[in-house]
Amino acid sequence: MNTSLNWIKDLVPGLTCTPQEYMDAMTLSGSKVEGYECLDADLEKIVIGQVEKIEKHPDADKLVICQVNVGNETIQIVTGAPNVTEGAKVPVVLDGGRVAGGHDGEKVAGGIKIKKGKLRGIESNGMMCSIEELGSTRDMFPLAPENGLYILPEDAPVGESAITYLGLDDAVVEYEITSNRVDCFAVLGIAREAAATFGKEFVPPVVTETGNNEDVNDYIKVSVKAADLCSRYTARVVKNIKIAPSPEWMQKRLRSQGIRPINNIVDITNYVMEEYGQPMHAYDLDTIEGREIVVRRAKKDEKFVTLDGQERVMDDSVLMICDGAKAVGIAGIMGGENSMITDDVTTMLFEAACFDGTNIRLSSKKIGLRTDASSKFEKGLDPNNAIEAMNRACQLVEELGAGEVVGGVVDIYPVKKEGTRIPFEPDKYNHLLGTDIDDATMLEYFKKIDLGYDEENNEIVVPSWRQDLECDADIAEEVARFYGYDKIPTSLPSGEATTGFIPFKMRVEGIARDIAEFCGFSQGMTYSFESPKVYDKLLIPADSKLREAVVISNPLGEDFSIMRTTSLNGMLTSLSTNFNRRNKDVRLYELGNIYLPKQLPVTELPEERMQFTLGMYGEGDFYTMKGVVEEFLYKVGMRAKPEYDPNAGKSFLHPGRQANIIYDGTVIGYLGEVHPVVAANYAIKERVYIAVIDMPEIVARASFDRKYEGIAKFPAATRDISMVVPKNILAGDIEKVFEEKGGKLLESYTLFDIYEGAQIKLGYKSIAYSLSFRAKDRNLEEADITGAMNKIVKALEEMGAELRK
């Protein structure tokens, strides 16, 4: 939303601030200002001059010498403009002044400084300007020539500022208005906020009664057949139309809003749309068959040619404005070519209505046409505003002499929208804000923004155009923004729910981050949206459940068309980016959801499962990753050692270097080396290791209960055991024997050697462990250790191990 600061100042007469002051104050009061642009930022010392005499340049065929009256003196200017004539009034930049750019419209930062000098030997003391040199364009000034000076009207006062005369002494302010503040998508709404912000009086235009003694119902009949999509429809008729340029004051305001002036009728509809935020449309009444307007849904596959000359195909959800025989407009979006206003129009129908915002937004998207009108309608307008805008437009028609307004108005408004009432509870507002503002001050704030107060019922009366005020929190916000957010003191939140409690799930996730970062991993964040092509890159089988993904109905593109069912693609893509940028020894982790549909097609929300994903290349191997996983499990209270099943069957992992992580008989994740083909698909030319842990399974088994155990008082005894075992026996199988047969005295065990080679028989490997025994209440005797070791050795021999002497 943009507004002219001069227009705001006209509606708030006491407002005398700079654009920067205006921006700061309005932002603090809740109307966030994104920035502003001063139209005269690059313009200086430009006045209205009149060409009194023209002579040919003695040494140049295309140059002339002009004597120009600039008010207090007559100066000599040499120019090559083809349209300069004696008596013409033109913008003149004086010696030392600045202009915005050249004839091609290219702006120059800070403008171009003009100095007096000589052109082909003849002194020139200034420059006459084109509209582009004043920082504007021929779109905004249609009368400006394509190549030449901008000729001002005959009544332009010689010697006065041309910048002021053309309305360029203005600032265009850009706001970020949220969709719930529909009233602020209008100049009047912003002006009301400015008046309240600066404590000045708001003076809206006074709309007077218009219309002759005739009855509009004799000219037009209106029926609304889709009342659910059109809550109000108003229409008035203007006859004896006189198409002409609109007055300069209206053109200035439209230009400041970025709207090109066209003619008085079109300009009035655009002006009212900007002023009231209410789109309007004008039809040539002579093209309305049967002198009847019917508001109905379109027929399926109905074709319609809009004002821009494009044929568009409708469906039965699109609302149409029709006459007795045909469609003449798409409601709230654009009128039809068959009823457009031309210079030959004599009688005109004005329309101001309120259409369903959601329907307008969806219809605009379906037919591929979005306009200034649809952008306002789709936010949900106040139906009470329609008649005010209509009467304002008719008033302007009479003031501008654009036609004769027929008396009366057609107003289809079956269910009037009333304002709401909210109990006035100042204590609650102060409690929410942490302030101590008295009741009278609050009511004074409300009065500034036209909120009423029913003293008898102690209620705030909210007008219909403030659709954002629905409850006590909304009213508290109104108090806060005019009291001043910067004045609200700091206070601690209250309530039991905020006394330092962190949900259990978040505590577990916090430990995951801590462990990963302590082990050298950096956190990454990847997209939840993915491409179906990811499955092929990961070598996932065609019948895999992982390919059953939620398809996004309105994707950004094919690369973001499904919700991910595995976190691997994001991790491998990030590792690939680092590898291709020559980063060495990269370790990344991510805590992010995957989305598993409960059934396809989707009839309910998918299951979202948090995955703790670790990925690395460079220094480290399978066992490094395994150690990180075990450290995490230990820190979240899962004290039993996990088991590892090498038959994980993950197509995207190396066949001999992968394992499912099993805890309590449940698979809680997997880890391994990425399959070389998959690594190549991601352009990674090193071994890549990943681990994925299913966090819901971890949260269900984690515990933060801790029991203190004192420092051991008695020494430990260690024994080394070396054995030759078949290659198919895993280290985990051997360690399971230690756990089961070592008894209570076995404190720990450490793998310190593993060997395969010429000295070991084919199909076997040598493994050596160091076992540590300790009793808490006494020194161990040899018999204690021997008994435990004998049980361990016997169990190992039963599984095929041969003890090395």
Order of alpha helices (4+ residues) and beta strands (2+ residues): beta-alpha-alpha-beta-beta-beta-beta-beta-beta-beta-beta-beta-alpha-beta-alpha-beta-beta-alpha-alpha-beta-beta-beta-beta-beta-beta-beta-beta-alpha-alpha-alpha-beta-beta-beta-alpha-alpha-beta-beta-alpha-alpha-beta-beta-alpha-beta-alpha-beta-beta-alpha-beta-beta-beta-alpha-beta-alpha-beta-alpha-beta-beta-alpha-beta
